[in-house]
Amino acid sequence: MVLAPPLLRVSAVSLNKGKAVLKDVSCELERGEILVLLGPSGSGKSSLLRCLNRLETIDEGEIFLTGRNVSEIHSVDLRRKVGMVFQTPGLLPGTVRENIKMGPHLQNKSLDESECENLLQKVGLQKEFLGRLADSLSVGEQQRVALGQVLANRPEILLLDEPTSALDPTAVLTVENLIKSIHQELESGTIFVTHSVEQALRFNAETMVLMDGKILAKGHINELINLTTNITLQKFFQGKLDQENR
């Protein structure tokens, strides 16, 4: 019996930008799985995410999407399959409707009104938002539209780069719950970047901790929290990590 390849496989990836940003990073993501990328600022989390859909070009290693090397996939097709939501929602000038329709439009496809309304419902917004200008929305609302914009392309993987970092605590929980709900409905793969241990605990998922571009630890967050043999990891969890001496 031949086993299907994982949805995503990262094999010994390194990235240099004047200095080593990622060093020999390997991981896998199965369909239906959430992987949390956790670590302090500057640890390489966002850079790894950007490598996955070739916004960054790796120097060593390989990345595979359902067994196919991503270097062989046209960048437009890859970014449709591996959709990314950034820290700051980068919506286009115009209405919410125009933003939601943009991705399919670039593929010479169209979304009818009911499909647009359904996407807004998925991200927790009422259909009345479709006619509103994107720049009139709150940051939290814009981030939900950005999520809907990515979902319009029906991605196989969602890359979420600290999408709640600019939100107030109530909006953070709302967006987290939306992400969990969408992930469960789509049965896709989701990679969520955060520097917050508390947020990682709320996702209650497989977690990879990066430090200085290297993997410090991998496993379920509850196991990692109790991994007392890893002193550096425990210092990070406790907020006692000395940036100069780690």
PABA-896270 format. One line per field, with one value per residue: residue in one letter; chain; x, y, z of N, C-alpha, C in turn. Coordinates in nm, 4 decimals. Layout:
<sites>
code (a;...)
unit (A;...)
nu (X;...)
nv (Y;...)
nw (Z;...)
cau (X;...)
cav (Y;...)
caw (Z;...)
cu (X;...)
cv (Y;...)
cw (Z;...)
</sites>
This chain:
<sites>
code (m;v;l;a;p;p;l;l;r;v;s;a;v;s;l;n;k;g;k;a;v;l;k;d;v;s;c;e;l;e;r;g;e;i;l;v;l;l;g;p;s;g;s;g;k;s;s;l;l;r;c;l;n;r;l;e;t;i;d;e;g;e;i;f;l;t;g;r;n;v;s;e;i;h;s;v;d;l;r;r;k;v;g;m;v;f;q;t;p;g;l;l;p;g;t;v;r;e;n;i;k;m;g;p;h;l;q;n;k;s;l;d;e;s;e;c;e;n;l;l;q;k;v;g;l;q;k;e;f;l;g;r;l;a;d;s;l;s;v;g;e;q;q;r;v;a;l;g;q;v;l;a;n;r;p;e;i;l;l;l;d;e;p;t;s;a;l;d;p;t;a;v;l;t;v;e;n;l;i;k;s;i;h;q;e;l;e;s;g;t;i;f;v;t;h;s;v;e;q;a;l;r;f;n;a;e;t;m;v;l;m;d;g;k;i;l;a;k;g;h;i;n;e;l;i;n;l;t;t;n;i;t;l;q;k;f;f;q;g;k;l;d;q;e;n;r)
unit (A;A;A;A;A;A;A;A;A;A;A;A;A;A;A;A;A;A;A;A;A;A;A;A;A;A;A;A;A;A;A;A;A;A;A;A;A;A;A;A;A;A;A;A;A;A;A;A;A;A;A;A;A;A;A;A;A;A;A;A;A;A;A;A;A;A;A;A;A;A;A;A;A;A;A;A;A;A;A;A;A;A;A;A;A;A;A;A;A;A;A;A;A;A;A;A;A;A;A;A;A;A;A;A;A;A;A;A;A;A;A;A;A;A;A;A;A;A;A;A;A;A;A;A;A;A;A;A;A;A;A;A;A;A;A;A;A;A;A;A;A;A;A;A;A;A;A;A;A;A;A;A;A;A;A;A;A;A;A;A;A;A;A;A;A;A;A;A;A;A;A;A;A;A;A;A;A;A;A;A;A;A;A;A;A;A;A;A;A;A;A;A;A;A;A;A;A;A;A;A;A;A;A;A;A;A;A;A;A;A;A;A;A;A;A;A;A;A;A;A;A;A;A;A;A;A;A;A;A;A;A;A;A;A;A;A;A;A;A;A;A;A;A;A;A;A)
nu (0.0845;0.0644;0.1437;-0.0158;0.1409;0.2336;0.0330;0.1901;0.5394;0.8346;1.1704;1.4759;1.5268;1.6957;1.7631;1.9156;1.9817;2.1921;2.2551;2.2131;1.8851;1.7002;1.7692;1.8261;1.5558;1.2892;0.9695;0.6316;0.2972;-0.0199;-0.3278;-0.6092;-0.4852;-0.3694;-0.0886;0.1061;0.3322;0.5654;0.7468;0.9997;1.0135;1.1840;1.2744;1.2433;0.9977;0.7984;0.9475;0.9818;0.7168;0.6756;0.8443;0.7064;0.5123;0.6679;0.7253;0.9576;1.2788;1.4252;1.7535;1.8682;1.7547;1.4196;1.0738;0.7583;0.4369;0.1703;0.3370;0.4623;0.7260;0.7452;0.8817;0.8302;0.5800;0.3762;0.4036;0.1686;-0.0354;0.0543;0.0274;-0.2418;-0.3182;-0.1840;-0.2682;-0.2223;-0.2507;-0.1694;0.0027;-0.0870;-0.3780;-0.3817;-0.5700;-0.7243;-0.7918;-1.1349;-1.4500;-1.5663;-1.6797;-1.5443;-1.2867;-1.3170;-1.3806;-1.1509;-0.9347;-1.0466;-1.1189;-0.8722;-0.8112;-0.9738;-1.2279;-1.5519;-1.7406;-2.0646;-2.3289;-2.4397;-2.2357;-2.0378;-2.1662;-2.1817;-1.9106;-1.8521;-2.0156;-1.8839;-1.6584;-1.7658;-1.9053;-2.1744;-2.3883;-2.4329;-2.1935;-2.0657;-2.0953;-1.9564;-1.6785;-1.3464;-1.1506;-1.2985;-1.3501;-1.3005;-0.9851;-1.0048;-1.2299;-1.1323;-0.9321;-1.0821;-1.2080;-0.9815;-0.9200;-1.1455;-1.0991;-0.8763;-0.9915;-1.1673;-1.0248;-1.0194;-0.8132;-0.5646;-0.4010;-0.3852;-0.2000;-0.1188;-0.0062;0.0579;-0.2119;-0.3727;-0.2355;-0.2658;-0.5061;-0.7705;-0.8225;-1.0796;-1.1470;-0.9361;-0.9952;-1.2324;-1.1482;-0.9694;-1.1499;-1.3017;-1.1081;-1.0547;-1.3066;-1.3356;-1.1180;-1.1917;-1.4204;-1.3251;-1.1373;-0.8718;-0.5204;-0.3615;-0.1405;-0.0322;0.1101;0.2600;0.3780;0.2922;0.2600;0.0291;-0.1666;-0.0935;-0.1496;-0.4259;-0.4951;-0.4239;-0.2713;-0.0505;0.2805;0.5545;0.8488;1.0497;1.3804;1.6191;1.6196;1.6330;1.4966;1.3739;1.2080;0.9574;0.6207;0.3099;0.1531;0.0861;0.2524;0.5017;0.5026;0.5379;0.7892;1.0448;1.3133;1.4254;1.5818;1.6099;1.3732;1.1845;1.2512;1.1724;0.8930;0.8332;0.8842;1.1373;1.3567;1.6784;1.7761;2.0343;2.1947;2.1018)
nv (-0.1203;0.2131;0.5025;0.8201;1.1325;1.3836;1.6806;1.9101;1.9299;2.0191;2.0269;2.0312;2.3145;2.6158;2.9651;3.2596;3.5977;3.8044;3.7296;3.4195;3.3243;3.1183;2.7889;2.4791;2.3738;2.1542;2.0090;1.8777;1.8929;1.7737;1.7090;1.8697;1.9401;2.1674;2.3666;2.5350;2.7977;2.9054;3.1450;3.3902;3.7369;3.7836;3.5271;3.3808;3.2924;3.4260;3.4476;3.1798;3.1151;3.2772;3.1566;2.9299;2.9810;3.0890;3.3620;3.4252;3.3122;3.0082;2.9066;2.6615;2.3191;2.1733;2.2163;2.0711;2.0385;1.8402;1.6327;1.7451;1.9427;2.2764;2.4568;2.3878;2.4698;2.7175;3.0497;3.2045;3.0106;2.8616;3.0427;3.0683;2.8146;2.8002;3.0026;3.3266;3.5216;3.8301;4.0132;4.2802;4.3786;4.3870;4.5275;4.6111;4.9334;5.0269;4.8471;4.6037;4.3880;4.3986;4.3391;4.0779;3.9440;3.9609;3.7662;3.5259;3.6616;3.7205;3.4733;3.4448;3.3783;3.4001;3.5253;3.4868;3.6867;3.5490;3.3724;3.5492;3.6576;3.4280;3.3796;3.6043;3.5475;3.3240;3.4414;3.5881;3.8270;4.0447;4.0428;4.3003;4.4313;4.4034;4.6152;4.8181;5.0468;4.9311;5.0675;5.1930;5.0304;4.8814;4.7710;4.5063;4.4204;4.4556;4.2616;4.0315;4.0469;4.0221;3.7580;3.6369;3.7056;3.5475;3.2946;3.2871;3.1878;2.9211;2.7743;2.5177;2.5237;2.7365;3.0135;3.1954;3.4851;3.5996;3.7131;3.8408;4.0332;4.3101;4.3594;4.4263;4.2704;4.1404;4.1208;3.9610;3.7053;3.6569;3.6410;3.4263;3.2174;3.2161;3.1330;2.8727;2.7583;2.7845;2.6347;2.3794;2.3356;2.3430;2.1433;2.1691;2.2497;2.4337;2.6887;2.8698;3.1581;3.2877;3.4868;3.4536;3.2669;3.2133;3.2333;3.0216;2.8099;2.8315;2.7445;2.4813;2.2762;2.0971;2.2149;2.4136;2.5379;2.8077;2.9364;3.1746;3.1080;2.8341;2.5082;2.4803;2.3197;2.0649;1.9508;1.8608;2.1415;2.1190;1.9151;2.0289;2.2429;2.1098;2.0087;1.9902;1.9418;2.0929;2.3699;2.6266;2.6459;2.6437;2.8817;3.0620;3.0139;3.1078;3.3735;3.4620;3.4703;3.5529;3.7658;3.8212;3.6167;3.3671)
nw (0.0000;-0.0962;0.0669;0.0897;0.0186;0.2652;0.3127;0.3146;0.3004;0.4477;0.3949;0.5348;0.5141;0.4473;0.4806;0.3774;0.4379;0.4125;0.6653;0.8436;0.8341;0.8430;0.9455;0.8446;0.8628;0.9130;0.8627;0.8739;0.7425;0.7780;0.6001;0.7366;0.9681;1.2208;1.2517;1.4761;1.4628;1.6753;1.8637;1.9640;1.8529;1.5448;1.5176;1.2881;1.2051;1.0406;0.8088;0.7356;0.6771;0.4527;0.2745;0.2081;0.0159;-0.1766;-0.1575;-0.0485;-0.1497;-0.0996;0.0132;0.0568;0.0694;0.0367;-0.0547;-0.0469;-0.1895;-0.1491;-0.2401;-0.4597;-0.5750;-0.4772;-0.6296;-0.8838;-0.9364;-1.0756;-0.9619;-0.9224;-0.9221;-0.7056;-0.4920;-0.4853;-0.4047;-0.1647;0.0520;0.1991;0.4920;0.6192;0.8870;0.8888;0.7333;0.3889;0.2049;-0.1099;-0.2655;-0.2789;-0.2755;-0.0321;-0.1641;-0.4130;-0.3302;-0.2302;-0.4638;-0.6134;-0.6273;-0.7584;-0.9946;-1.1124;-1.2030;-1.4126;-1.3315;-1.1779;-0.9005;-0.7808;-0.6307;-0.4126;-0.3458;-0.2630;-0.0391;0.1176;0.1716;0.3269;0.5430;0.6432;0.7537;0.9525;0.8991;0.8043;0.5099;0.4274;0.4405;0.1990;0.0181;0.1356;0.1665;0.1726;0.3184;0.5103;0.7161;1.0420;1.1854;1.2699;1.1250;0.8668;0.8688;0.8757;0.6280;0.4681;0.5237;0.4134;0.1493;0.0859;0.1230;-0.0891;-0.2981;-0.2515;-0.0978;-0.0358;0.1791;0.4602;0.5448;0.8192;0.9346;1.2237;1.2503;1.4346;1.5691;1.5652;1.6829;1.9237;2.2502;2.2567;1.9855;1.9044;2.0142;1.8783;1.6081;1.6292;1.6919;1.4582;1.2741;1.3666;1.3226;1.0430;0.9571;1.0451;0.8923;0.6263;0.6205;0.5567;0.5568;0.8144;0.9054;1.1721;1.2821;1.5718;1.8511;2.0974;2.3815;2.5252;2.3281;2.1614;2.3355;2.3473;2.0932;2.1116;1.9776;1.7450;1.7651;1.6632;1.7773;1.7075;1.7210;1.6750;1.4034;1.3984;1.4776;1.7924;1.9414;1.8873;1.8850;2.0534;2.2031;2.4745;2.5592;2.5161;2.6953;2.9305;2.9065;3.0747;3.0521;2.8565;2.8868;2.7668;2.6215;2.8281;2.9551;2.7599;2.7555;3.0069;2.9854;3.0388;2.8795;2.7874;2.5515;2.4699;2.5593;2.4873)
cau (0.0000;0.1425;0.0880;-0.0211;0.2360;0.1690;-0.0123;0.3078;0.6624;0.9482;1.2863;1.6084;1.5243;1.7776;1.7444;2.0148;1.9602;2.3024;2.2831;2.1265;1.7519;1.6485;1.8798;1.7958;1.4218;1.2083;0.8427;0.5253;0.1605;-0.1189;-0.4588;-0.6903;-0.4011;-0.3215;0.0468;0.1380;0.4730;0.5794;0.8836;1.0138;1.0333;1.3134;1.3162;1.2336;0.8623;0.7368;1.0305;0.9467;0.5850;0.6903;0.9102;0.6144;0.4470;0.7737;0.7492;1.1019;1.3423;1.5153;1.8900;1.8927;1.6400;1.3086;0.9385;0.6684;0.2924;0.1150;0.4387;0.5196;0.8154;0.6787;0.9578;0.7755;0.4435;0.3742;0.3847;0.0280;-0.1093;0.0979;-0.0276;-0.3846;-0.3282;-0.1261;-0.3101;-0.1564;-0.3066;-0.0571;-0.0228;-0.1677;-0.4578;-0.3453;-0.6828;-0.7159;-0.8942;-1.2614;-1.5462;-1.5415;-1.7160;-1.4354;-1.1734;-1.3489;-1.3845;-1.0265;-0.8596;-1.1084;-1.1135;-0.7393;-0.8102;-1.0827;-1.3464;-1.6363;-1.8220;-2.1933;-2.3580;-2.4616;-2.1044;-1.9730;-2.2342;-2.1440;-1.7742;-1.8581;-2.0731;-1.7785;-1.5647;-1.8387;-1.9546;-2.3049;-2.3828;-2.4345;-2.0565;-2.0148;-2.0933;-1.8792;-1.5401;-1.2544;-1.0770;-1.3897;-1.3691;-1.2041;-0.8765;-1.0574;-1.3165;-1.0451;-0.8624;-1.1803;-1.2223;-0.8590;-0.9361;-1.2430;-1.0319;-0.7958;-1.0814;-1.2317;-0.9415;-1.0299;-0.6759;-0.5413;-0.3328;-0.3945;-0.0850;-0.1684;0.1120;0.0172;-0.3236;-0.4445;-0.1407;-0.3082;-0.6450;-0.7959;-0.8399;-1.2064;-1.1364;-0.8418;-1.0681;-1.3296;-1.0774;-0.9206;-1.2618;-1.3343;-1.0046;-1.0792;-1.4288;-1.3074;-1.0273;-1.2684;-1.5134;-1.2540;-1.0487;-0.7475;-0.4110;-0.3472;-0.0201;-0.0616;0.2300;0.2375;0.4845;0.2213;0.2419;-0.1120;-0.2430;-0.0615;-0.2239;-0.5679;-0.5121;-0.4195;-0.2366;0.0908;0.3516;0.6983;0.9096;1.1716;1.4696;1.7353;1.6104;1.6424;1.3894;1.4078;1.1279;0.8360;0.5306;0.1865;0.1866;0.0763;0.3731;0.6159;0.4945;0.5855;0.9205;1.1328;1.4540;1.4712;1.5887;1.5845;1.2297;1.1123;1.2744;1.0850;0.7562;0.8192;0.9157;1.2662;1.4636;1.7739;1.8063;2.1779;2.2695;2.0386)
cav (0.0000;0.3365;0.6085;0.9523;1.2263;1.4865;1.7999;1.9969;1.8780;2.1118;1.9410;2.0907;2.4472;2.7253;3.0933;3.3602;3.7348;3.8713;3.6400;3.3017;3.3518;2.9849;2.6937;2.3357;2.3574;2.0490;1.9812;1.8298;1.9326;1.6842;1.7689;1.8733;1.9709;2.3026;2.3743;2.6672;2.8374;2.9878;3.1887;3.5345;3.8176;3.7640;3.3870;3.3210;3.2397;3.4863;3.4134;3.0433;3.1213;3.3385;3.0587;2.8226;3.0142;3.1479;3.5049;3.4230;3.2001;2.9383;2.8830;2.5169;2.2391;2.1579;2.2277;1.9936;2.0483;1.7102;1.5559;1.8182;2.0500;2.4043;2.5295;2.3478;2.5227;2.8602;3.1250;3.2450;2.8908;2.8240;3.1360;3.0378;2.6917;2.8263;3.1415;3.3882;3.6410;3.8975;4.0846;4.3974;4.3474;4.4688;4.5297;4.7036;5.0388;4.9816;4.7871;4.4687;4.2979;4.3980;4.2685;3.9351;3.8884;3.9862;3.6442;3.4521;3.7422;3.7039;3.3413;3.4482;3.3187;3.5006;3.4872;3.5558;3.7572;3.4543;3.3202;3.6559;3.6644;3.3085;3.3999;3.6987;3.4767;3.2381;3.5211;3.6558;3.9592;4.0422;4.0701;4.4455;4.4801;4.3905;4.7437;4.9177;5.0655;4.8559;5.1551;5.2462;4.9264;4.8711;4.6778;4.3718;4.3903;4.4408;4.1332;3.9287;4.0557;3.9647;3.6139;3.6004;3.7232;3.4271;3.1791;3.2892;3.1071;2.7816;2.7259;2.3913;2.5585;2.8742;3.0649;3.3084;3.5465;3.6840;3.7937;3.9101;4.1153;4.4507;4.3620;4.4329;4.1348;4.0798;4.0866;3.8492;3.5811;3.6398;3.5942;3.2911;3.1239;3.2080;3.0519;2.7334;2.7139;2.7730;2.5213;2.2557;2.3208;2.3197;2.0268;2.2040;2.2614;2.5707;2.7218;2.9936;3.2156;3.3736;3.4922;3.4462;3.1320;3.2008;3.2070;2.8844;2.7209;2.8335;2.6628;2.3428;2.2043;2.0716;2.3426;2.4135;2.6579;2.8505;3.0253;3.2084;3.0408;2.6891;2.4465;2.4569;2.2061;2.0334;1.8595;1.9260;2.2512;2.0739;1.8366;2.1198;2.3195;2.0242;1.9544;2.0639;1.9162;2.1942;2.4904;2.7451;2.6452;2.6826;3.0255;3.1327;3.0028;3.1870;3.5135;3.4927;3.4448;3.6620;3.7721;3.8319;3.5009;3.2383)
caw (0.0000;-0.1073;0.1493;0.0266;0.0798;0.3490;0.2411;0.3018;0.3611;0.4453;0.4147;0.5546;0.4499;0.5007;0.4132;0.4176;0.3908;0.4778;0.7780;0.8407;0.8873;0.8723;0.9439;0.8445;0.9194;0.8521;0.9290;0.7861;0.7751;0.7188;0.5751;0.8571;1.0846;1.2504;1.3057;1.5292;1.4639;1.7947;1.8924;1.9829;1.7321;1.4823;1.5231;1.1548;1.1830;0.9222;0.6924;0.6953;0.6145;0.3200;0.1876;0.1716;-0.1122;-0.2599;-0.1424;-0.0249;-0.2199;-0.0078;-0.0346;0.0639;0.1084;-0.0564;-0.0009;-0.1312;-0.1699;-0.1902;-0.3101;-0.5735;-0.5343;-0.5041;-0.7325;-1.0134;-0.9466;-1.1087;-0.8375;-0.9086;-0.8819;-0.5716;-0.3932;-0.4745;-0.3260;-0.0323;0.0729;0.3143;0.5561;0.6829;1.0132;0.8557;0.6147;0.2731;0.1122;-0.2225;-0.2641;-0.3365;-0.1846;0.0182;-0.2742;-0.5113;-0.2702;-0.2233;-0.5995;-0.6841;-0.6547;-0.8688;-1.1173;-1.1722;-1.2651;-1.5103;-1.2726;-1.1145;-0.7854;-0.7819;-0.5065;-0.3028;-0.3066;-0.1853;0.0904;0.1926;0.2197;0.4380;0.6566;0.6984;0.8337;1.0591;0.8603;0.7384;0.3665;0.4051;0.4311;0.0624;-0.0501;0.2087;0.1241;0.2583;0.4106;0.6120;0.8160;1.1509;1.1545;1.2879;1.0105;0.7500;0.8767;0.8380;0.4821;0.4112;0.5343;0.3109;0.0198;0.0655;0.1122;-0.2207;-0.3888;-0.2076;-0.0777;0.0329;0.3040;0.5066;0.6189;0.8979;0.9940;1.3368;1.1992;1.5414;1.6460;1.5704;1.7269;2.0675;2.3042;2.2163;1.8430;1.8944;2.0403;1.7697;1.4885;1.6584;1.6802;1.3159;1.2094;1.4044;1.2563;0.8995;0.9408;1.0629;0.7797;0.5007;0.6338;0.4882;0.6519;0.8617;0.9813;1.2436;1.3437;1.6877;1.9516;2.2248;2.4369;2.5622;2.2063;2.1216;2.4249;2.3092;1.9726;2.1588;1.8545;1.7205;1.7719;1.6380;1.8357;1.6398;1.7945;1.5923;1.2743;1.4140;1.5551;1.9327;1.9873;1.8116;1.9544;2.0971;2.2946;2.6136;2.5876;2.5208;2.8195;3.0407;2.8715;3.1658;3.0216;2.7611;2.9699;2.6840;2.5924;2.9489;2.9765;2.6648;2.8046;3.1301;2.9577;3.1022;2.7841;2.7703;2.4074;2.4424;2.6053;2.4575)
cu (0.0881;0.0733;0.0906;0.0794;0.1630;0.1259;0.1057;0.4265;0.7745;1.0704;1.4159;1.6224;1.6139;1.7564;1.8458;1.9800;2.0660;2.3465;2.1858;1.9938;1.6818;1.7624;1.8270;1.6606;1.3447;1.0798;0.7435;0.3913;0.0667;-0.2488;-0.5432;-0.6142;-0.3755;-0.1813;0.0708;0.2885;0.4899;0.7251;0.8892;1.0278;1.1737;1.3615;1.3061;1.0952;0.8009;0.8160;0.9996;0.8126;0.5952;0.7624;0.8114;0.5357;0.5376;0.7715;0.8948;1.1576;1.4451;1.6518;1.9258;1.7645;1.5328;1.1764;0.8441;0.5234;0.2295;0.2123;0.5059;0.6056;0.7544;0.7533;0.9061;0.6352;0.4506;0.3354;0.2394;-0.0569;-0.0743;0.0323;-0.1794;-0.4049;-0.2820;-0.1507;-0.2555;-0.2308;-0.1963;-0.0986;-0.1162;-0.2464;-0.4276;-0.4552;-0.6626;-0.8180;-1.0218;-1.3479;-1.4989;-1.5712;-1.6022;-1.3128;-1.1966;-1.3390;-1.2494;-0.9526;-0.9185;-1.1036;-0.9796;-0.7234;-0.9190;-1.2051;-1.4267;-1.7091;-1.9542;-2.2205;-2.3739;-2.3301;-2.0283;-2.0339;-2.1945;-2.0027;-1.7720;-1.9140;-1.9688;-1.6847;-1.6369;-1.8845;-2.0882;-2.2919;-2.3808;-2.2941;-2.0053;-2.0034;-2.0118;-1.7373;-1.4461;-1.1858;-1.1672;-1.4080;-1.2666;-1.0964;-0.9251;-1.1462;-1.2343;-0.9741;-0.9567;-1.2029;-1.1000;-0.8643;-1.0359;-1.1846;-0.9471;-0.8851;-1.1507;-1.1546;-0.9450;-0.8919;-0.6726;-0.4750;-0.3559;-0.2698;-0.1297;-0.0538;0.0722;-0.1020;-0.4001;-0.3571;-0.1853;-0.4494;-0.6559;-0.8298;-0.9695;-1.2014;-1.0403;-0.9151;-1.1688;-1.2624;-1.0211;-1.0314;-1.3062;-1.2358;-1.0257;-1.2006;-1.4060;-1.2187;-1.1031;-1.3601;-1.4412;-1.1732;-0.9202;-0.6336;-0.3947;-0.2161;-0.0395;0.0642;0.1912;0.3640;0.4254;0.2014;0.0953;-0.1972;-0.2177;-0.1380;-0.3719;-0.5926;-0.4963;-0.3823;-0.0884;0.1635;0.4991;0.7538;1.0401;1.2498;1.5923;1.7370;1.6178;1.5239;1.4393;1.3328;1.0075;0.7521;0.4017;0.2214;0.1815;0.1966;0.4937;0.6186;0.5540;0.7230;1.0285;1.2810;1.5117;1.4684;1.5568;1.4364;1.1502;1.1322;1.1872;0.9408;0.7315;0.8481;1.0476;1.3836;1.5502;1.8181;1.9542;2.2515;2.2044;2.1235)
cv (0.1253;0.4460;0.7410;1.0437;1.3239;1.6053;1.8934;1.9276;1.9780;2.0307;2.0210;2.2272;2.5457;2.8499;3.1918;3.4947;3.8241;3.7960;3.5230;3.3346;3.2222;2.8856;2.5507;2.3057;2.2513;2.0300;1.9291;1.8806;1.8390;1.7607;1.7597;1.9110;2.1202;2.2896;2.5177;2.6862;2.9409;3.0255;3.3382;3.6068;3.7952;3.6207;3.3165;3.2704;3.2934;3.4541;3.2730;3.0425;3.1740;3.2453;2.9563;2.8538;3.0998;3.3001;3.5287;3.3005;3.1350;2.9166;2.7350;2.4474;2.2349;2.1715;2.1591;2.0182;1.9247;1.6344;1.6260;1.9323;2.1845;2.4870;2.4975;2.4027;2.6723;2.9393;3.1673;3.1275;2.8510;2.9135;3.1270;2.9157;2.7116;2.9747;3.1979;3.5125;3.7019;3.9642;4.2021;4.3687;4.4422;4.4698;4.6347;4.8154;4.9875;4.9154;4.6497;4.3674;4.2869;4.3238;4.1182;3.8709;3.8913;3.8575;3.5618;3.5292;3.7273;3.5669;3.3291;3.3712;3.4289;3.4406;3.5601;3.6129;3.6604;3.3946;3.4233;3.6660;3.5457;3.3218;3.4974;3.6320;3.3885;3.3159;3.6122;3.7962;3.9458;4.0851;4.2198;4.5041;4.4798;4.5246;4.8504;4.9273;4.9981;4.9456;5.2208;5.1484;4.9368;4.7710;4.5335;4.3289;4.3712;4.3061;4.0183;3.9289;3.9950;3.8122;3.5631;3.6084;3.5997;3.3052;3.1725;3.2063;2.9579;2.7180;2.5888;2.4138;2.7057;2.9080;3.1932;3.3676;3.6476;3.7723;3.8696;4.0107;4.2600;4.4669;4.3758;4.2930;4.0655;4.0354;3.9699;3.7171;3.5521;3.5826;3.4539;3.1877;3.1080;3.1171;2.9040;2.6772;2.6909;2.6528;2.3892;2.2307;2.2810;2.1900;2.0473;2.1930;2.4072;2.5847;2.8613;3.0393;3.3052;3.3782;3.4750;3.3013;3.1100;3.1697;3.0651;2.7839;2.7171;2.7506;2.5139;2.2475;2.1684;2.2045;2.3215;2.5460;2.6866;2.9468;3.0497;3.1285;2.8907;2.6364;2.4194;2.3347;2.1892;1.9358;1.9310;2.0282;2.2063;1.9896;1.9287;2.2012;2.2412;1.9640;2.0280;2.0423;2.0190;2.3298;2.6162;2.7573;2.6926;2.8308;3.1086;3.1299;3.0922;3.3357;3.5567;3.4733;3.5683;3.6629;3.7688;3.7023;3.3668;3.1548)
cw (0.0000;-0.0274;0.0738;0.0944;0.1704;0.2629;0.2148;0.3685;0.3390;0.4827;0.4176;0.4876;0.5246;0.4162;0.4683;0.3561;0.4570;0.6015;0.7681;0.9093;0.9263;0.8558;0.9568;0.9102;0.8417;0.9329;0.8259;0.8362;0.7019;0.6936;0.7028;0.9829;1.0971;1.3082;1.3500;1.5238;1.5747;1.8137;1.9096;1.8500;1.6780;1.4799;1.3883;1.1184;1.0536;0.7964;0.6436;0.6241;0.4718;0.2221;0.1326;0.0440;-0.2016;-0.2647;-0.1037;-0.0965;-0.1283;-0.0716;-0.0350;0.1050;0.0019;0.0183;-0.0992;-0.0901;-0.2315;-0.2809;-0.4261;-0.5234;-0.5728;-0.6086;-0.8721;-1.0372;-0.9764;-0.9838;-0.8162;-0.8625;-0.7392;-0.4668;-0.3849;-0.3865;-0.1818;-0.0014;0.2024;0.3603;0.6410;0.8144;0.9915;0.7294;0.4995;0.1695;0.0046;-0.2065;-0.3321;-0.2316;-0.1358;-0.0918;-0.3755;-0.4578;-0.2662;-0.3608;-0.6700;-0.7216;-0.7678;-1.0011;-1.1887;-1.2381;-1.3719;-1.4627;-1.2058;-0.9959;-0.7950;-0.6425;-0.3887;-0.2543;-0.2239;-0.0453;0.1784;0.2505;0.3370;0.5629;0.7241;0.7897;0.9329;1.0273;0.7868;0.5923;0.3352;0.3919;0.2870;-0.0082;0.0189;0.1552;0.2244;0.3600;0.5154;0.7282;0.9283;1.1114;1.1667;1.1718;0.8839;0.7514;0.8401;0.6866;0.4133;0.4160;0.4296;0.1714;-0.0139;0.0447;-0.0231;-0.3225;-0.3553;-0.1871;-0.0114;0.1682;0.3338;0.5872;0.6883;0.9782;1.1009;1.2990;1.3068;1.6160;1.6596;1.6271;1.8787;2.1184;2.2628;2.0716;1.8218;1.9097;1.9296;1.6459;1.5105;1.6386;1.5355;1.2431;1.2403;1.3315;1.1073;0.8727;0.9494;0.9440;0.6516;0.5028;0.5531;0.5884;0.6900;0.9382;1.0393;1.3158;1.4605;1.7733;2.0917;2.2684;2.4718;2.4400;2.1557;2.2075;2.3883;2.1831;2.0032;2.0452;1.8514;1.7062;1.7416;1.6871;1.7632;1.7281;1.7085;1.4619;1.2793;1.4947;1.6964;1.9858;1.8964;1.8918;1.9892;2.2048;2.4404;2.6544;2.6026;2.6500;2.9362;3.0141;2.9515;3.1363;2.9243;2.8321;2.8896;2.6522;2.7135;2.9807;2.8830;2.7142;2.9255;3.1088;3.0167;3.0082;2.7671;2.6246;2.3794;2.4732;2.5747;2.3628)
</sites>
